[in-house]
Amino acid sequence: MLKVDIFIAEDTPFYREIFKRRKKDTLEEKDGATEFYFASPEDIIIKKLEWFKTGGEVSERQLTNVLGILKVHRDFLDKEYIKHWATKLGVLDLLRKIFRETGTDM
């Protein structure tokens, strides 16, 4: 099963970064497969923490998704980038909590 979150682009510095950092890939490993742009794991983590906060910090789905991303990408994340934007967007406390709970170094 495939789950897709769609980011509606806004003209903000963070969305400009998401756009610059996006990667083109396919969902299938075959010639001629349709290509899509995907946000980086770091940007997805930041957006999901932001959605969690703006949603009243009740959506366990957002946190579960963040935990899944950390499980898969934890050794390859640009943590300085995540901390920078988490600070600017007011979700650094949530990021610290998630990192602490998962044993991920900041």
MODELLER restraints for C-alpha pairs under 7 A, 6 or more apart:
rsr = mdl.restraints
at = mdl.atoms
rsr.add(forms.Gaussian(group=physical.xy_distance, feature=features.Distance(at['CA:9:A'], at['CA:15:A']), mean=6.24, stdev=0.5))
rsr.add(forms.Gaussian(group=physical.xy_distance, feature=features.Distance(at['CA:18:A'], at['CA:39:A']), mean=6.33, stdev=0.5))
rsr.add(forms.Gaussian(group=physical.xy_distance, feature=features.Distance(at['CA:18:A'], at['CA:43:A']), mean=6.34, stdev=0.5))
rsr.add(forms.Gaussian(group=physical.xy_distance, feature=features.Distance(at['CA:21:A'], at['CA:39:A']), mean=6.96, stdev=0.5))
rsr.add(forms.Gaussian(group=physical.xy_distance, feature=features.Distance(at['CA:21:A'], at['CA:40:A']), mean=6.52, stdev=0.5))
rsr.add(forms.Gaussian(group=physical.xy_distance, feature=features.Distance(at['CA:22:A'], at['CA:37:A']), mean=6.05, stdev=0.5))
rsr.add(forms.Gaussian(group=physical.xy_distance, feature=features.Distance(at['CA:22:A'], at['CA:38:A']), mean=5.41, stdev=0.5))
rsr.add(forms.Gaussian(group=physical.xy_distance, feature=features.Distance(at['CA:22:A'], at['CA:39:A']), mean=4.67, stdev=0.5))
rsr.add(forms.Gaussian(group=physical.xy_distance, feature=features.Distance(at['CA:22:A'], at['CA:40:A']), mean=5.90, stdev=0.5))
rsr.add(forms.Gaussian(group=physical.xy_distance, feature=features.Distance(at['CA:23:A'], at['CA:37:A']), mean=5.37, stdev=0.5))
rsr.add(forms.Gaussian(group=physical.xy_distance, feature=features.Distance(at['CA:23:A'], at['CA:38:A']), mean=5.25, stdev=0.5))
rsr.add(forms.Gaussian(group=physical.xy_distance, feature=features.Distance(at['CA:23:A'], at['CA:39:A']), mean=6.54, stdev=0.5))
rsr.add(forms.Gaussian(group=physical.xy_distance, feature=features.Distance(at['CA:24:A'], at['CA:35:A']), mean=6.35, stdev=0.5))
rsr.add(forms.Gaussian(group=physical.xy_distance, feature=features.Distance(at['CA:24:A'], at['CA:36:A']), mean=5.48, stdev=0.5))
rsr.add(forms.Gaussian(group=physical.xy_distance, feature=features.Distance(at['CA:24:A'], at['CA:37:A']), mean=4.39, stdev=0.5))
rsr.add(forms.Gaussian(group=physical.xy_distance, feature=features.Distance(at['CA:24:A'], at['CA:38:A']), mean=6.23, stdev=0.5))
rsr.add(forms.Gaussian(group=physical.xy_distance, feature=features.Distance(at['CA:25:A'], at['CA:35:A']), mean=5.35, stdev=0.5))
rsr.add(forms.Gaussian(group=physical.xy_distance, feature=features.Distance(at['CA:25:A'], at['CA:36:A']), mean=5.58, stdev=0.5))
rsr.add(forms.Gaussian(group=physical.xy_distance, feature=features.Distance(at['CA:25:A'], at['CA:37:A']), mean=6.40, stdev=0.5))
rsr.add(forms.Gaussian(group=physical.xy_distance, feature=features.Distance(at['CA:26:A'], at['CA:33:A']), mean=6.19, stdev=0.5))
rsr.add(forms.Gaussian(group=physical.xy_distance, feature=features.Distance(at['CA:26:A'], at['CA:34:A']), mean=5.93, stdev=0.5))
rsr.add(forms.Gaussian(group=physical.xy_distance, feature=features.Distance(at['CA:26:A'], at['CA:35:A']), mean=4.63, stdev=0.5))
rsr.add(forms.Gaussian(group=physical.xy_distance, feature=features.Distance(at['CA:26:A'], at['CA:36:A']), mean=5.99, stdev=0.5))
rsr.add(forms.Gaussian(group=physical.xy_distance, feature=features.Distance(at['CA:41:A'], at['CA:69:A']), mean=6.67, stdev=0.5))
rsr.add(forms.Gaussian(group=physical.xy_distance, feature=features.Distance(at['CA:42:A'], at['CA:77:A']), mean=6.49, stdev=0.5))
rsr.add(forms.Gaussian(group=physical.xy_distance, feature=features.Distance(at['CA:42:A'], at['CA:78:A']), mean=6.89, stdev=0.5))
rsr.add(forms.Gaussian(group=physical.xy_distance, feature=features.Distance(at['CA:42:A'], at['CA:82:A']), mean=5.87, stdev=0.5))
rsr.add(forms.Gaussian(group=physical.xy_distance, feature=features.Distance(at['CA:45:A'], at['CA:66:A']), mean=5.54, stdev=0.5))
rsr.add(forms.Gaussian(group=physical.xy_distance, feature=features.Distance(at['CA:46:A'], at['CA:82:A']), mean=6.73, stdev=0.5))
rsr.add(forms.Gaussian(group=physical.xy_distance, feature=features.Distance(at['CA:46:A'], at['CA:86:A']), mean=6.21, stdev=0.5))
rsr.add(forms.Gaussian(group=physical.xy_distance, feature=features.Distance(at['CA:48:A'], at['CA:62:A']), mean=5.42, stdev=0.5))
rsr.add(forms.Gaussian(group=physical.xy_distance, feature=features.Distance(at['CA:48:A'], at['CA:66:A']), mean=6.85, stdev=0.5))
rsr.add(forms.Gaussian(group=physical.xy_distance, feature=features.Distance(at['CA:49:A'], at['CA:62:A']), mean=6.93, stdev=0.5))
rsr.add(forms.Gaussian(group=physical.xy_distance, feature=features.Distance(at['CA:49:A'], at['CA:91:A']), mean=6.42, stdev=0.5))
rsr.add(forms.Gaussian(group=physical.xy_distance, feature=features.Distance(at['CA:49:A'], at['CA:94:A']), mean=6.87, stdev=0.5))
rsr.add(forms.Gaussian(group=physical.xy_distance, feature=features.Distance(at['CA:50:A'], at['CA:91:A']), mean=6.34, stdev=0.5))
rsr.add(forms.Gaussian(group=physical.xy_distance, feature=features.Distance(at['CA:52:A'], at['CA:58:A']), mean=6.85, stdev=0.5))
rsr.add(forms.Gaussian(group=physical.xy_distance, feature=features.Distance(at['CA:52:A'], at['CA:59:A']), mean=5.96, stdev=0.5))
rsr.add(forms.Gaussian(group=physical.xy_distance, feature=features.Distance(at['CA:52:A'], at['CA:62:A']), mean=5.97, stdev=0.5))
rsr.add(forms.Gaussian(group=physical.xy_distance, feature=features.Distance(at['CA:79:A'], at['CA:106:A']), mean=6.38, stdev=0.5))
rsr.add(forms.Gaussian(group=physical.xy_distance, feature=features.Distance(at['CA:83:A'], at['CA:92:A']), mean=6.66, stdev=0.5))
rsr.add(forms.Gaussian(group=physical.xy_distance, feature=features.Distance(at['CA:86:A'], at['CA:92:A']), mean=4.69, stdev=0.5))
rsr.add(forms.Gaussian(group=physical.xy_distance, feature=features.Distance(at['CA:99:A'], at['CA:105:A']), mean=6.64, stdev=0.5))
